[in-house]
Amino acid sequence: MLSVAKVQRRNAWRYYVRGVAYGDGRRPVGQSLKDAQEAAGLPPGRWRGRGLAGLGLTEGAEVSERQMELAFGQGRHPDADRIERRLLDDGVDPPAARRAAVLGQPIEEIEARKQTPLLALDFTFRPQASLTVLWALGDAHTRRVIEGAHERAVARALRWLEDDVAETRWASGRGRARTPALVVAAFRHFDDRDGAPLLHEHCLILNRVQRLDDHGEPTWGSLDTTRLYQHVVAAGTLYTLTMTTEVCEELGLATVPRKVTPGLRPVMEIAAIDSELIAWSATRRQRIEDVLEGLTYTYAQEHGRLPGEKARHGLGWQAAQDTRPEKKTPRPLEQLLARWRSSALVKFGKQMVDGLLHRCRAVGAAIRARVDPHVDVDVAAVVFTVRRNFSRRHVLAEARRHLLETLRGRAFAPGLDDHITDRALEDHTHRTTGIQPGRRAPDPGQIFYTADFPEPDRWWITGTDGKPPRESSRYERARIASLAVRNAIRTVPAGQADAPVATSAPPHAVDHPGRAAVLTPAQRAAAVHAHQQAAMPEEHLEGRTTDPGTWLRTPENLDRLAAFTRTADARRRTYEGTESPAAPDAPAADRHHQEHEQQRQPGHGQDPGPRP
C-alpha cells in the first residue's frame, strides 16, 4: 500500500525534519537529530536512488539534519555548506558561491512569483495489516524475513519509478526528458501515533533531477510530479505484490481476500490471521474506517452514487486528518515488541500468539495446494467497467492486483505483469488517442484506450443491520465482466511469461464453437450477457434481489417517495384551508360526483391508464 503527501516550503518541510525523521514523534527542543535518534533507539534515515551519484553521495549513507534542511527546506545541495566554503576559499564572491550550490531554479525566484515551491513528495510504503501482525508477534526470523521483503519491495518500486516513470520538464512542459535517477531520503518507522504496530517507510523523493542541457552539460531541474501522481496506484500494487509474494514463498504462507468496505475491492491478507488480530493491531485504522463510513454515506446521499477511486482517496485523507492524534514519544523496537506481545497475550492468550505462524503455514499449505498455476491474460474487462477510457498504467495496476488475487502469494516469472498488460491492450482494446498532424506523437503514458465489452446489468443488494439496499458497485460489475470473458481466452502458466500465447475465439463465439462467421452487435451483446450471468459467483448472488419491493426501498426511491408525500401533504393543507367541507344537506348527485372523481385519481404506483 502506498500513500503520497507533498513536502512544500514554509512549514511542511519543518514537519519532516522535526517529526518524520524522529519516528513521527516530537523531538526535544535543542537536541540534535542524531542524538535524539540514538536516545530513542530509532534507525537513522538513509539515502537512496541513482540520482545520488550526481550529488556525490553514497547510497545507504545516513541522512543528517543539515542535509534535510538544505535539500528539502531550501532546494540546495545536501552538502551546500562545504561547496560554498570551497568556492569562497577560491575567491568566488558570496552570491555566486551560494548560487552554485542551488539545485535548479532558486526557491526565492519561485516565491517571488507568489507560488509555493514543491520540494519533495513523501511516498509512504506499508504492508497489509495481517503482515504487520505477523511481524509484530512473530519470532526474530519471521521479522527478518518481513523486514527484508519490505526493504526489497520498496527498492523495486523506486527502481520502477526511475526506469519507467520519472521525467523532467522545462519551458512550461515544451521540453521533456526521461530521468532514470531519483534522490530519495528514506525513514523507517515501526508504529503509528497510537503506538500500535505499523511497519512503514517514508521515502522523500526530492523534486530535483539531473539532465543534460542543449550543450551536453548536466543541469538540475524539476520532476514531472503529475506523472508521478498518475503512477502511484501502479507503484503501490508493485510494492504489495513484491513483498507479499516474497514473504509467502519464504515462510510458506498464502493470502485470502478480506472485505473492508462492501462493494469495493477486498484486501489480500495472510490466511489464518483473523479479523480480531487485525483490529487489535489497527486501532487508528478502525477509527479512520468508522469516520470514513460516515463520510462515504454522506457522499452517496449528496451524489446519488458511491465515491469513485479519486473521491475515495480524498475521503480517506479527510478521515485520517479528522482522527489524527497528537505526536507520541518514540520507543526502541525492543520495547515496542515486548509491549505488543504482552498486550496480545492478555487479549488472545499464549496458545493463539505462539501458534500464529504455525497456523498460517498450515492454512497456507492447504491453499497453495489448490492454487492453479495459470493466470488469465486479459484484465481489460475490469478496467473498462471501472473506467471507460484508460491508459496502460491502469491495466498494469490491475494486472498486478490480478496476480496477487489469483496466485495467492505464489511466485511468478519476472515480467509477467507487463506481459499480461501488453496482451490485454493488444487483443481486447483499441486506442482513443489519435495523432494530430503537425504535432509530436503522444507519450506512451498519454495514450488512452477503450474496449467493446458490454457492461453487466446493475442489480440491487439487500441491506443489512437496518441499512437500505444498495446498488451494485462498479467493482462488483467489473468482477462479473472479467469472469464473463475468462472462458473466451487462453491462459498462460505463471512460469512462462515469455512463451507465446495464442488467444482463442473472441468472447461472442464461445457459445458457437463451430461458427466462423462474426455475429451482429446485438447477437454479440446477448452472448456476452449470457456468459456474465453464467459466471456470476456465489458472493455476488448472495443478497442480490430483483424484488420490486426492494427497489422501492432504495435510497433514491425513498427520497422520491418522501418528496411525493411532502407535495401531497402540502396540497391537502392548502385544500383544507381554502375549501369548506360539503354541507350536510348537499344533493346526493353532487356527493356521487365527488366520489366518482376521487376514484378516478390514481394512487402511487398505479397505472393512470390511457389519456383521453
N, C-alpha and C positions, 0 to 999 in steps of 0.2 A: 504494500500500500504506500502511496506517495501523496504528500500534500505540499503546496507551494505557498510561499509568502514573499513579500517584497522587502528588501533592505534599502531604505532610502536615506537621504541626507537628514539633517536635523536630528530627531530623537530616535529614529528607528535603529540606526547603527549602534547607538549607545546601549540599547536594549541587548543587542547581540554581544557586544564587548563585555558588558557587566553581568548579564544574566545567562544567555545561552552558553557562553564559554565557561560558565561556572555551574553547569549542571541544572540550568533553569532555576537557579536559586538567587538569593540576594547576597552579593559579595560584601564582606565587611568593609566599611569605609577606611581608606588609607592602606589597605592591604593589596599587594600586587597580585596579578592573576596567577602567576606561577606558585607563589606561596599559598594562596587560597586553595588552589587545586591540590597541592600536596597535603595541606592540612585536612581537607575534606576527603582525601583519597580518591579524587576524580582523575580520569585519564586526560592528558593534555590533547589539544586539537592537533590534527595532522594535515600537512599539505598534500593535495592530490591533483592529478591532472597532467596532461602532456604540456600544457602551457607554462609549467614551472621552468622549463628549460630556457624560455625567453626572458625569465626574471633572474636566472642564476640560482634558483632554489632547487632543493633536492626533494623528491617525493618521499613522504614519510617523515620529514623533519617536523619538529614541534612548531606550532603557531604561537608567537609571542603576543603580548598585549599591544605593544607598539606596532607590530606588523598589522594587527587587526585594525588599529586606529588609522594607520596610514592608508591601507588598501581599501577597507570597507567604510571608512569615515571621510577620507579626503580624496579618494581616487588616485593615489600616488603609488609609487613603487614601494613594496613592503620594506625595503631597505633604503628608503629615500634619504634618511639621515646620513648614512655612510656615503651615499653618492654625492650629496651636497657638500659634505666636508672635503671629499677628494677634489671636487671641482673648485671649491673655494681656495684650497691649497695650491691649485694650478693657476690661480689668478683670474678665474671666471667671476664676473660680477654676481652679487646675490640673486637678483631677479632671474638671470639666465640659468644659474645653478638650480634654482627652485623649479624653473620650467622644465629643465632636463629630466627631473625625477617624476614628472606628471605622466600618467598613462592616458593617452588620448586627449580629448578636449578637457580643459580645466573645469573644475566644478564651479568656480566663480563665474565663468562665462555662461554656463547653463543657468545659474541662479539669476544672472543679470537680465535674462530674457523672461523672468518671472516663471520659470519652470522648476519642478522638483526633480533633482537628479536621481536616477535609479542606479544604485551602486552594486547591487547583487540580488540574486534570487536564492531563497532558502528552500532547497529540496530536502524534505524530511522523509526518510525511508523507515518503515516499521513493519514487522511481520504481523500475521494474523494473531488474534487473541489466544488461540489454542497453542501456537508455538511459543508465545510469551509465557503461558502457564507451564509448559514443559521445560522451558529454560529456567524459570524461577524455582521450580520444585524438583528438577532433575539433579542427578549427580554431576560430578565435575566433568566427566567425559561427555555427558549429554550437553552441558553448557558449552564446552569447547567446540563440539560439532555445530551447534546452532550459531554461536558467535562467528565461527569460521565461515559458515554458509552465508550468514548475513554480510560479512565483510566482502566476500567474493561476489555476492549478488549486487551490492552497491557498486563495486568496481565495474562489473559488467554493464550495469545500467549507465554509468557515467561514460564508459568507453563507447557504448552505442550512441549516446548523445553526441560524443565527439565525432564519431565516424559518419553518422547518417543524418544528424540534425543540425549541429552548430553551424551558424553562418554569421557573418558580419555584414553590415550595411552602412552606406555612407551616401552623401549627396541626396538626402531625403528619399533613400531607397533606390535611386537610379543605379547605384553601384552596389553589387553584392558579390560575395566570395565565400567559399567554404573555408571553415577554420577548425580543423580537427584537433584542437588543442585548447582545453579549458584550464582555468586556475580555480582550484576548489580548496576551501578550508573545511575540514570535517571534524565534528564534535560528537562523540558517542555518549548517550545517556542511558540510564538503566531504569528509571522510574518516572512516573508522572508527577504532577503537582500535589496529588493526594498521597504520594509515597507508595502507590501500588506499582507492581512490576510493569514496565513498559520499555523493552529494548528498542531503541530508535537512534537514528543518526541524522544530525543536521549537517547538510552539505551546502555551504555558502558558495555559490557559483559567481565569481567576480564578473561584473558586466564590462569586462575589458578583455579583448583578444588581440592577437598579433596577426598581421597580414603584410603582404608586400605591396608597396605603393607603385606608382607608374614607372619609377626609376629602379625598381627591384630592391629597394631598401625596406627593412622591416619597420612597420609603424603600428601604433596601437589604436584601436577603435572600439566601438560598442558592439555588443551581441545583438542579433535579431531576437529579442526576448519574446516577441509574438510567436515566432516559430517554436521556441522552447515551450511556451504555454500550450501550443497546439499538440505537442507530443507528450504531454505529461501523462495521459492515460496509458499510452503505449509503453512509456518508460516504467510506470508503476506496475503494469502487468508483467513486464520482463523481470523486474526485481522479484515479484511474488512467485512467478513461475520458477525462476532460477533457484531461489532459496528453498522453496517448498520441495522441489524435486531433489535437491542435494540432501536435505535433511531426511527425507523419506527413504532415499536409497541408502544412505549411510546407517540409519537406525532401523530400517525395515518397517516403515510406517506407511500409512495410506491416508487419503483425505476423503471427507464426506461433505456434502453441501449443508449449510446451516442458513435457514431463512432468518433474516434480520428484520426486514420490512415486507409485509405482504405485497405481492405483485412486483417486487423489484428483484434484482439478481441476487442469488444467495452467495454467501462467503464460503470458500472451500477451507474447512478446518480439519485438524488432525483427528482421525477417528478415535473414539473411546474417551475423548475429553468432553464431558457433558456440559450442558449449559450452566449448571451451578458453579463449576470451576471457572468458567469464562466470566460469569457475573462477579465472582469473588475477585478476579484479577482486574476487572474493568469497572471500578466504581464510578469513575468520572464518565466513562463511555456510556454507562447506563443512564446517568443524569442527562447527558447530551441526547441520547435516544429518546428519553422521556420528553424533553423540550422539543426535539425535532419532530416528534409525532404530532404535537400540538401545532407547530408551525406548518407541517405538511397538510394537516386538516384545514387550517385557515386558508392556505394557498389553494387547496382544492375547492373550498367554498367560494373563493373570490374568482377563480378562473374556470371552474367547471371541469377540471381535469387534474390528474396527478402531475406533480412537477417533473419536468424533463431532467436530463443529465446535468445541464448547466445550472438550472434552478435548484436541483438537489444539492449541488456543491455550495451554492450561495446560502441555502437554508442551513446546511451543516455548519458552515463557518459562523453564521449568526447564532446557532445553538451552542457552539463551542465558546463563543465570546460571552454569551449570557450565563454560562455555567463555570466560567474560569475562576478558580480560587486564587488566593494570594500565593506569592512565591514561598517556597519551603526552604529549609536548611538542608543542604545536600549531606548525604551519608555515604561512607565507603560501601562498596558492593558486598563485602563480607557481612557487615551489619544488616544490610538490606536482606540478604539471603536468609540470615538467621531469623529476622523478624517475619519474613514471608512464610517460612517453614512453620514457625510457632503458630502463626495465625491459621494456616491451613490445617495443622494438626488439631487445633481446638475446634475448628468448624467441621472437618471431614473425617478425622481420625487417622491413626497411623497406618492402618491397612490400605486406606484409599490413597494416601500420599506416597508411601513407599512402593506400592504396587502399580503406580501410574504408568511408568514406562513399559512394564511387563504386559499390562492390559492393552496398551496402544500397539505393541508389537503383535500380540495375538490377534487382535481385530484387524490390524493392517495386513497380516499374512493371509487371513481369510479373504479380504477384499482384493488383494493383489492377485490371488489365485484365480479370481473370476474376471479380472480386467482383460478386455480384448486388446491385443497389441496393435490394433488398427485404428486409425483416426480418419474422420471424414475430410475430404479435400475441400468441400465447399462450406464457407461460413458467410457467404454474401447474403443469404436469405435473412439471417438475423440482423445484419447491419442495415439491409434495405427496409426491413419492417420497423426498426427503431428510428431510422432517418432515411428519407427518400434519396437525398444526394449525399455522397460520402467520398472520402479520399482514401488513399492507401493506408494511412495511419489508422483509420477506423477499422479497416479489415484486419490489419496486423494486430491491433489490440484484441480484437475478437478471436483471432486465431490462437493467441497466447492463452486467453481465457479457456478456449475450447480444449487445448492440450491439457490444461490443469484439471478441467472438469471431466475429461474423457479418460485420461491415463491415471488419474487418482494418485499422482506422485511418482509414477514410474518414469524412468529415464527415457529419453528420446534422442534421435540423431540431431546433432547441431545443424541449425539452419532449417529445420522442419517448419518453424513458424513462418519464415519467409517463403518457403515452398508452397505452403497452403495458401498464403496470401496471393502469390503470383498466379496460381492456378485458378483461384476463385475469381480474380479480376479478369483473367483471360477467358474463362469458359462461361461465366454467368453474369457479366456486366457489360455495359457499353459506356463510352465517355460522353459526358455532357459539356465538357470544357473544350471549346474549339480554339483554333489558331487563327488569329486575326491577321490579315495581310499587312505587311509593313511593320509588324511588331515581333519582338523576340518570342520564341516558343516558351510556354509557361513552364515553370519549375515542376518537377515530378510531384512535389508536395502540394502544388496548387491545382493539380488536375483532379477533377471530380467525376464520379461515376454514378450510375443508377442501374437498376435491374428491372426485369419484367415479371418478377414473382407477384402473384395476386396476394393481397393482404388477407389473412384469415378473418372471418366474420367475428364481430365483437360478441362477447357474452357477459352475463352478469354473474357475480359470485355472492352467495348469501352471506349476510353479515353475521358476526359472532360477538359475544359479550355486549349485546344490546346495540351494536353499531349497525347502521343501514347497509343494504347491499352496495357493492362497489362494482364498477365496470372493469373488465379485464384490462390490464396494463399493456403498454406497448411491448414490454419484455416478455410477458406471457404469450402474446400473439406472435412475437418473434420466435419463441421456442417452438410453437406449432409450425410456423413456416419452415424452420430448419429441419424439423422432424419429417415434414412432408416431402422435402426434396432429397432426404438422405437416401431413400431407396432408389433414386434416379442417378446416382453417381457411384463410381467405383471407390474403393478405399485404398489407402496406402499404408504399408506397415510402418510402425514407428521407427524402425531401424533402417529404413530405405528412403531417406529423404531425397537422394539424388536419382533414384530409379524413375524411369519414365512411367507415367500414369496415364492410362487410356480411359477416357470417360465413356460411359455407356450412353444409351439413347437419352434424349432430352426428357425432362420431367413429364411432359404431356404424353409421351409414348409408352410409359411404363405399363399402363393398363392394356396396351395393344402391342404385345411383343412381336407379332407378325406383320405389323403395319409399318410401311416405309413412308407413306405419304404424311405430309405435315398437316396437322389439324388446324381448323379455323381458330381464331382467338377465343370465340365462345366455347368451343369444344375443349381447347387447352385450359381455359379457366375452370371449366366444370371438372376436368380430370384432376387438376391440381387440388381443387377444393375437396374432391373425394379423398385424395391422399391426406390432406390436412385432417379430415375427420377421422380417418383410419389411424393416423399417427398420434392422435390425442392421448397422452399418458394419463394414468390414474390421478396424478397430482393435480391435473387440470380438470378432470371430470368431477373430482370431489368438490362439492359446493357449487358446481355450475348449475344454473337454473334457467329455464325458459318459461317459467310460470308468469303469466301477465300480472298476477297479484304481486309478485316480487318486483317486477318493473315498476309497478305503481308506487312502491315504497323506496325507490331510488332517490338520492338527494335531489336530482334535477326535477323529478316529478313531484316530490314532496313540496319543493319550493313553488312549483307551478300551481299545485292544488291549493297551497296556502294563499297564493295571490288571488285565485278564483274565489276562495272563501271570503277574503277581505273585501273584494269587489262586491260580492253578493250581499254581505252584511251592510256595506255602505248604501247599496241601493235599497235594502229593506228599511234601514233607518230613515233614509230620505222619504220613502213612500209612507212610512208610519207618521212622519212629522208633517206631511203636506196633505195627505188624503185622510178623510174621516171615514170611520167604519160604516158599512151599509146599515141603513135604518132597519129596525125590526120589521116594519110593515112594508118593506120593499117588495115589489111584484115578484112573483115566483119566476117569471120569464127572465127577469134580469139576473136573479141568482143562478138560474140554469146556464145563462150565457157566460157568467164569470167562471163557473166550474168548468165549462167546456173549454174556455180559453186557457185555464191553468193546466188541464190535461194535455193540451197541445204543446206546451212548453217542454222540451226535452231536458232530462236531468243530466248530471255529469256522467260521462262515459256512455250515454245513449246516442243512437243514431238519430239525428233530427229528421231523417227522411228526405226525399227529393224536394227541391224548392219549386214553387209554382212558376 
